[in-house]
């Protein structure tokens, strides 16, 4: 493990958000806090990757939904391209499932958009110091079946597999590349401890029968 040296004051934040009103509100908040500076904004996964290649940022404040992708797909794009920024997920929904999925995604922090601004700044500060900053959740309430480990995108792809869709068809339907489809399927197979799509579909069908009975 690499221990990060704590920073004396804030840092440079790259905002990934599709809503111009949210970005404007964040600019107003950050202008009142001299510890942080916004070094750029991105409304899509593609733009975020481009900005990370040319801008030095200490943290990415990432909304769940960008123009071209949801957070799981954005993180997949970043990993595929070799980017490993510190990520604070800026969630819109106060849902325990969001916390659970955030942990699975491996982001460094989570903050809700409707919380006090000081919570956002505290989360950014902790993450920039190399810490994990995620709100408390009752872990006992989080289901622990293999299917509970799947992200929303992986669940979506699994249902498409069950309908007999090919990787090419899935890519066209979801708007992601075939390489990204393969990336998600590999993770899906690993989580379900299966070797191929036939095995994944078989246990998916079994799980659906169990739920319906």
C-alpha positions as CSV (number, residue, x, y, z in Angstrom):
1,X,0.0,0.0,0.0
2,X,1.2,3.5,-0.9
3,X,0.7,6.0,1.9
4,X,-0.2,9.4,0.5
5,X,1.3,12.5,2.1
6,X,-1.6,14.7,3.5
7,X,-1.9,18.0,1.8
8,X,-1.8,21.1,3.9
9,X,-4.8,22.7,2.1
10,X,-7.4,21.4,-0.3
11,X,-6.5,20.8,-3.8
12,X,-7.4,20.7,-7.5
13,X,-10.9,19.3,-8.3
14,X,-12.0,18.1,-11.7
15,X,-15.8,18.0,-11.9
16,X,-17.6,15.4,-14.0
17,X,-21.3,16.5,-14.2
18,X,-23.7,16.7,-17.1
19,X,-26.0,19.4,-15.6
20,X,-24.9,23.0,-16.2
21,X,-26.9,24.2,-13.2
22,X,-25.2,21.8,-10.9
23,X,-21.8,22.9,-12.2
24,X,-22.7,26.6,-11.8
25,X,-23.8,25.9,-8.2
26,X,-20.5,24.1,-7.5
27,X,-18.5,26.9,-8.9
28,X,-20.3,29.3,-6.6
29,X,-19.5,27.0,-3.6
30,X,-15.9,26.5,-4.5
31,X,-15.4,30.3,-5.0
32,X,-16.1,30.7,-1.3
33,X,-13.6,28.1,-0.2
34,X,-10.0,29.0,-0.9
35,X,-8.7,25.6,-0.1
36,X,-10.0,24.1,-3.3
37,X,-10.0,25.1,-7.0
38,X,-11.9,23.7,-9.9
39,X,-9.4,22.9,-12.6
40,X,-11.9,21.7,-15.2
41,X,-15.3,20.2,-15.9
42,X,-16.5,17.4,-18.1
43,X,-20.0,16.3,-19.1
44,X,-19.1,12.9,-20.6
45,X,-16.9,10.0,-19.9
46,X,-14.9,10.7,-23.1
47,X,-14.4,14.3,-22.1
48,X,-13.3,13.3,-18.6
49,X,-10.7,10.9,-19.9
50,X,-9.4,13.7,-22.3
51,X,-9.2,16.2,-19.4
52,X,-7.4,13.8,-17.2
53,X,-4.8,13.4,-19.9
54,X,-4.0,17.1,-19.9
55,X,-5.0,18.5,-16.5
56,X,-3.4,17.8,-13.1
57,X,-6.2,17.1,-10.7
58,X,-6.0,15.9,-7.1
59,X,-9.6,14.5,-7.2
60,X,-12.5,13.9,-9.5
61,X,-16.0,14.8,-8.3
62,X,-18.1,12.3,-10.3
63,X,-21.8,12.4,-10.7
64,X,-23.6,9.1,-11.2
65,X,-24.9,10.0,-14.7
66,X,-22.9,11.7,-17.4
67,X,-24.1,12.4,-20.9
68,X,-22.7,9.1,-22.4
69,X,-22.3,6.8,-19.4
70,X,-23.2,5.9,-15.8
71,X,-20.5,5.9,-13.1
72,X,-19.7,2.2,-13.4
73,X,-19.0,2.6,-17.1
74,X,-17.0,5.8,-16.5
75,X,-14.8,3.9,-14.0
76,X,-14.4,1.1,-16.5
77,X,-13.2,3.6,-19.2
78,X,-10.7,5.2,-16.7
79,X,-9.3,1.8,-15.8
80,X,-9.0,0.7,-19.4
81,X,-7.1,3.8,-20.3
82,X,-4.8,3.6,-17.3
83,X,-6.2,6.5,-15.3
84,X,-6.4,6.0,-11.5
85,X,-7.6,9.3,-10.0
86,X,-9.1,9.7,-6.6
87,X,-12.8,9.7,-7.0
88,X,-15.6,11.2,-4.9
89,X,-19.0,10.1,-6.2
90,X,-21.5,12.9,-6.1
91,X,-24.8,11.0,-5.6
92,X,-28.3,12.3,-6.2
93,X,-30.2,9.6,-4.4
94,X,-30.1,8.9,-0.6
95,X,-30.4,5.1,-1.1
96,X,-28.5,2.4,0.9
97,X,-28.0,0.6,-2.4
98,X,-26.0,3.5,-3.7
99,X,-23.6,3.2,-0.7
100,X,-23.4,-0.6,-1.3
101,X,-22.6,-0.1,-5.0
102,X,-20.2,2.7,-4.3
103,X,-18.1,0.3,-2.1
104,X,-18.2,-2.3,-4.9
105,X,-17.1,0.3,-7.5
106,X,-14.0,1.1,-5.4
107,X,-14.4,4.9,-5.3
108,X,-12.6,6.8,-2.6
109,X,-15.6,8.8,-1.3
110,X,-19.3,9.4,-1.5
111,X,-21.2,12.6,-0.9
112,X,-24.9,13.4,-1.6
113,X,-25.8,16.4,-3.6
114,X,-28.4,17.6,-1.1
115,X,-26.1,17.6,1.9
116,X,-24.4,20.6,3.6
117,X,-21.5,21.9,1.5
118,X,-19.2,21.4,4.4
119,X,-19.7,17.7,4.2
120,X,-18.7,17.9,0.5
121,X,-15.5,19.8,1.4
122,X,-14.8,17.4,4.3
123,X,-15.2,14.4,2.0
124,X,-12.9,15.9,-0.6
125,X,-10.3,16.8,2.1
126,X,-10.3,13.2,3.5
127,X,-10.0,11.6,0.0
128,X,-7.2,13.9,-1.0
129,X,-5.3,12.8,2.1
130,X,-5.5,9.2,0.9
131,X,-8.5,8.2,3.1
132,X,-11.7,6.4,2.2
133,X,-14.7,8.5,3.1
134,X,-18.1,6.8,2.8
135,X,-21.2,7.4,5.0
136,X,-22.0,4.7,7.5
137,X,-24.5,2.1,6.4
138,X,-25.9,-0.9,8.2
139,X,-23.9,-3.6,6.5
140,X,-26.2,-6.3,8.0
141,X,-29.0,-5.0,5.7
142,X,-26.8,-5.3,2.6
143,X,-27.6,-8.6,0.9
144,X,-24.6,-10.9,0.4
145,X,-25.7,-13.2,-2.4
146,X,-23.4,-13.3,-5.5
147,X,-26.1,-11.3,-7.4
148,X,-26.0,-8.5,-4.8
149,X,-22.4,-7.9,-5.8
150,X,-23.4,-6.9,-9.3
151,X,-23.5,-3.3,-10.4
152,X,-26.6,-1.9,-12.1
153,X,-24.8,-2.2,-15.5
154,X,-23.8,-5.8,-14.8
155,X,-27.4,-6.7,-13.9
156,X,-28.5,-5.1,-17.2
157,X,-26.0,-7.0,-19.2
158,X,-26.9,-10.3,-17.5
159,X,-30.6,-9.9,-18.4
160,X,-29.5,-9.2,-22.0
161,X,-27.4,-12.4,-22.0
162,X,-30.4,-14.3,-20.8
163,X,-32.3,-12.9,-23.8
164,X,-29.6,-14.3,-26.1
165,X,-28.1,-11.0,-27.1
166,X,-24.6,-11.0,-28.6
167,X,-21.8,-8.6,-27.4
168,X,-22.3,-6.5,-30.5
169,X,-26.0,-6.2,-29.9
170,X,-25.5,-5.3,-26.3
171,X,-23.0,-2.6,-27.3
172,X,-25.4,-1.1,-29.8
173,X,-28.3,-1.1,-27.3
174,X,-26.4,0.3,-24.3
175,X,-24.2,2.8,-26.3
176,X,-20.9,1.4,-24.9
177,X,-18.1,-0.2,-26.8
178,X,-17.7,-4.0,-27.3
179,X,-14.4,-3.8,-25.3
180,X,-16.4,-2.2,-22.4
181,X,-19.0,-4.9,-22.7
182,X,-16.3,-7.6,-22.4
183,X,-14.8,-5.8,-19.4
184,X,-18.2,-5.8,-17.6
185,X,-18.8,-9.4,-18.5
186,X,-15.5,-10.5,-17.2
187,X,-16.3,-8.8,-13.9
188,X,-19.7,-10.3,-13.9
189,X,-18.3,-13.9,-14.5
190,X,-15.8,-13.4,-11.7
191,X,-18.4,-12.2,-9.2
192,X,-20.7,-15.1,-10.1
193,X,-17.8,-17.5,-10.2
194,X,-18.6,-18.9,-13.6
195,X,-16.5,-19.3,-16.7
196,X,-18.8,-18.2,-19.6
197,X,-22.1,-16.7,-20.5
198,X,-23.9,-20.1,-20.6
199,X,-23.1,-20.7,-17.0
200,X,-24.0,-17.1,-16.0
201,X,-27.4,-17.4,-17.8
202,X,-28.1,-20.8,-16.1
203,X,-27.6,-19.5,-12.5
204,X,-29.4,-16.3,-13.4
205,X,-32.5,-18.4,-14.5
206,X,-32.2,-20.4,-11.3
207,X,-32.1,-17.2,-9.2
208,X,-35.2,-15.8,-10.9
209,X,-37.1,-19.0,-10.3
210,X,-36.1,-18.8,-6.6
211,X,-37.3,-15.2,-6.3
212,X,-40.6,-16.0,-8.0
213,X,-41.5,-18.9,-5.7
